[in-house]
């Protein structure tokens, strides 16, 4: 729903998940400004993804308001670290690749009982 320019209030669009360039264009189309406290060079950011925003999407704010966006998660908000690649890589083949039983892998077993 597009709000006419005469309307004093606009709805904040969902910016989380958008690239920086798309977030700027989306906010501008609604008559809003964007500020990124964690990026001093926000005007140069293009492919970084928005991970948080304030006010939240759907909130009604006055036209020409500032929406704050963040590109990095803050302390304690996720960012569990890099999980890939895992070294050494897990064995392929699932259950067929279980560890061998202990002992000599080349032992000859006698099945006749005369051993």
N, C-alpha and C positions, 0 to 999 in steps of 0.2 A: 504494500500500500504506500503510495507516494503522498507525502503531506505537502500541501500547497505552501508557497513562500509566505503567505499571509499568516499562517499558523505560528503562534509564539512557542509552542512546544513540539518537540520531535521525539521519536522513539530511537533509542540507541540500537544500532544494528549489531549483529553478532560478528565480532572481529576475530575471535579465537579460532585458530586454524588457518587463517588467511595469511598470505605472504604480505610483507610490509607494504609493497607497492599497491596491492589490492585493498589492504586495510585503509590506506590513505584515501584511495579513490572512493571506497564505499562510504567512509565517514564524510568526505567532502560532498558527496551526492545528497547526504541527509542534512547538510548545513552545519556539520560539526568539525572541530579541529582535533588532531591527535597529538599527544605528547608521549614520549617514551623515556621515563626517568632512567632506565638502565642503558640507554644508548645516546651518547652525545652526538653521534653522527647519524641520527635517525633519518634525516632527509636524504642520506645516501643509501640507506638500507633498501634492498630490493627483495631478496629471496629468503630472508629470515622469517620464521613463522611466529605469529602471535600466540603466546601460551596463557596469557591472563589479560583481563581488561577491567576497568572501573570507570564509570558505572557499568553494571551488568547489562547484557542485551535485553531489550524490551523496556528498560526504564525510560520514563518520560523526562526530558531535560529541556531547558530553554535552547532555542536555536543559537548557534555560535558558541556552544559550550565546548569544553575540552574533555575528551575521552582519553584516559591514560591506558597505555598498553605496555606489556612486558614481553620480552623475547626469551628471557632466561627464568627458570624456576628459582624461587627464593630458597633460603635455607630451610630444610625440613619439608619441602613441598614436592618431593620426588627426586628425579635425577639420580637413580640408583647406580649410576656409573655405567661404564661400557661393559657389556656382557659378551660381545662377539669381537673377534673370533676367539673361540675357546681353544687353548693349546694345552695339551695335545687334543686333537679332535677325537670325539667319541668313536668307538669302533662302529663300522657299518654292518648291517645284517641283523640287528636285533638279537633275538634269542639264540640264533645259530652261532653267535660270536661270544659265547660265554667263555670264561677262563677254563683252561684245561685242568683236569684233576691233578693233584700233586703226584709226583712219582716220575719214573722214566717213561717218556712218551714213546720210546721205541722198544719197550719190553715186549717179549713174545709170550703170549699166554698159551698155556697147554690146556686143551679141552678134553684130552683122553684120560687124564688122571695118572699118567705115568711120568710125571714130570720132572 
